[in-house]
Amino acid sequence: MKFDAGSGGQVLDLETAVKDGILGGGGGLICGGGVGVGVVADKLDLKKMIEELESIEIPSVFICPISLEPMQDPVTLCTGQTYERSNILKWFSLGHFTCPTTMQELWDDSVTPNMTLHQLICSWFSQKYVAMKKRSEDVQGRALEILDTLKKVKGQARVQALKELRRVVAAHASAKNTVVDNGGVALISFLLGPFTSHAVGSEAIGILVNLELSSESRTSLLQPAKVSLMVDMLNEGSIETKINCTKLIEVLMEGKDLESENVSSLSLVVGLLRLVKDKRNPNGVLPGLSLLKTICSHESVRNSVVSVGAVPQLIELLPGLNHECLEIALHVLEVLSTLPEGRQALKDCPKTIPSVVRLLMKVSESCTQLALSVLWAVCKLAPDECASLAVEAGLAAKLLLVIQSGCNPELKQRAAELLKLCSLNYTATHFISKCKLTRTIQ
């Protein structure tokens, strides 16, 4: 079988073209039957190989002029031009009876399978596919190979390369070190910007969140355009992307002064609140609350957190949170209670007092201390109104338990002060009746 290599009119047979490396070199495997070159192994799926080898450079003679994709079933027209069968048949179905490349009218509309080219395509892809699989066994080498690929490709090929790198990094610690040590963090960070698609962004962030980031890398990733992309994906991405964005932003904020307006934006806080309230995906609650806690550690953004309604939304969540998440949520509420706006929001939420009272002496000493701080802030703001509500919710009995327990002296002192504040609106006899320990069963 002969094949025109298109260079100087040289005509090669199949075996020579593959063996001499004209189309990528090296003896390989033949898929789909036919004459084999070198060792013939089990048949390989050409479509699968093309999909997995999408990011490599493919000889132009294998590309269909219509779809610009590798041909899997090449057929030749009477003009001598070759196309993918499905593409040329669709061309004919649209009423065209010309050759798409030369625009010549066809004197014969039959198509002839180009078996020589088909076998060359199979052989070339088989050889590349087997080589790729062998290299994949060396994860460090594979990581370096993908990093090199990322420098060259765009579009869907870039997405596929990032997906593969993400898989390798997630599965092998050695690959993480290879990526970090060979400039991978800077390369992947460079891909994030105002014009980055969410497909590329989600894969890139999925990689970065698994890597050890230097101070320089964190500073680079805190550029407004990059942070803005992360915030957008936190609000609009899949649940996995939202969680990865949340974790990465928290890493970037460690030790930072929040100079970037994007990091302290309302959009970020709104996205986090949506994440922690998503009952369908409870995996997002802990990372969402953790980042919210980090954000609230910066005084400059606390008012923004209150302004988007964080207080009543967190109060609503309290009954359904596990112990770890509950402590973080109470910490956030305690921090927000240091603001006049935060205290007012706590007072205005009808569920604040009953929900927080129930948590006293129920989870941990730390949670009890945080809950007492929140209740103190609310009752101090409006003692006539809030202290009475708290006592009716069983606060007095719970405070007596705290005072009589083995808690630390500071916690007992705060409980005693709150108990005294609550007693001001009652006669001694009436208040004692409110302190019955049976009320603590609630």
Steps between C-alpha positions, in 0.01 A plus 500: 500500500631844407467838665586845365694676777445834331867598504682501170253256348657210690274195517543271800349169590333459839783310665768746392296806605457373853837329546701796374313746718348707219178528703629490853738208481540163654334167447167488671166335525223480247140541608191383323657208316693520175872452448704556814828681531731364769331318783123471471333521841137495601287732292497854633202731475600778259236739632622452857862553398414821313313635803782421743769632267311821427772732630780371275591635157342285229630473140291719271438211257291334773269801538165523323485831306134542598503443877873559559492190722697175455332260258378163623340379177676683212345482153628644173301684230556484127702823532758319714411691818439303819243574772342339804210293366228651724611855416500463123167316503351786700644741241321306228174491700498881504476499120867559419646297212845655505828418668516718817873560463535566125134597432516287184173353381494126556458275200458207738343537844616163630751484787784250525637385837864607532633187669863605473441826682273330753773252590758777522273693738443190712869418509606854590241540777571151635871571524441835673236350729720214619790741558271729700381212717858398574594854595195523724651231718763753595281759675776754540585476134132519415459814712791666320358395166162653579661824619683519168174434316324780690750748358390416147130421496180702528127444513369152570848351473607721791201383704588136432864555596394668825260214576781250455742701715236535768448123504874434524554758774206372706624141482877541550688710754813481285312667214409792729867561577589472132242762403611740776873452435471554125307825488160337473332733750601810305394339172157399630451835675573674171197325349266677745374842397200707389460308173550151641213261437347330801599164349869595512464686829334216688769251395784742577362578846444129560875455449619804695295411807702176526842666475731665751491869411789731576448854626588629153245269339230612741571864428473434127168318542361790705504725194150651462426334165589155634305542824203634305498182290507285815210695650300463177555124500414483870161645411438318171712183485429139589502405868851357462622823341333709771671301774840519326466876450407540866800299619740680268379848597545410867857386435570825315357710783721352770705783644373751244353843575216477249619790291317357199143624468407174330586288802283716725221530244134444579491246218748280686298509823174434316658203322622357830158533662343319206758227535443440871120504456500245216329203665554283193879526536600493869868463407512873435393604851834459679724670240242776456477574872877475536558767234225717648681480835825605333328792328343616827841506668559820299312793652472684170252250355281413799241766419472359148434153641221636720355709216432195278293333771758255631375510860144365454623250241760360740247488785270301273779247439595439865261211583621285210877548529745240626726588793793624291286721278296619797806634678611690188153649446481614863846652470384704198188614687707599802734707283207671328342572840788740569345737244192712578350381172577140589338525842193659347476224240523238776227675698273536196517129416223326699687168502824634650420462869323160498751347257807618690359418846453138392872473428613584855663199670394281209800475265830610651641754741626703206154513343348593836745787535424630150125465555523693828685783325228524236221495760679760710528734201129467420371526857728794577365683195136477610481348851131569557397320183770241436581390855136407556489302176820321597368402841179370346715292264668333800813713524495540879505126564779450245707775662469333839633180344800689362571657839478163677706314238873450472535767231781754517459793744472760224206315346331468839548872561337589168209266580454665841498849344243395241287334769504823701399701193210264432372519859449878498153482349367240744414477869721258690226238534397521137857481376578194714206322340657570161820331610354151546751253367225305329499775239845393389353190341383716207 
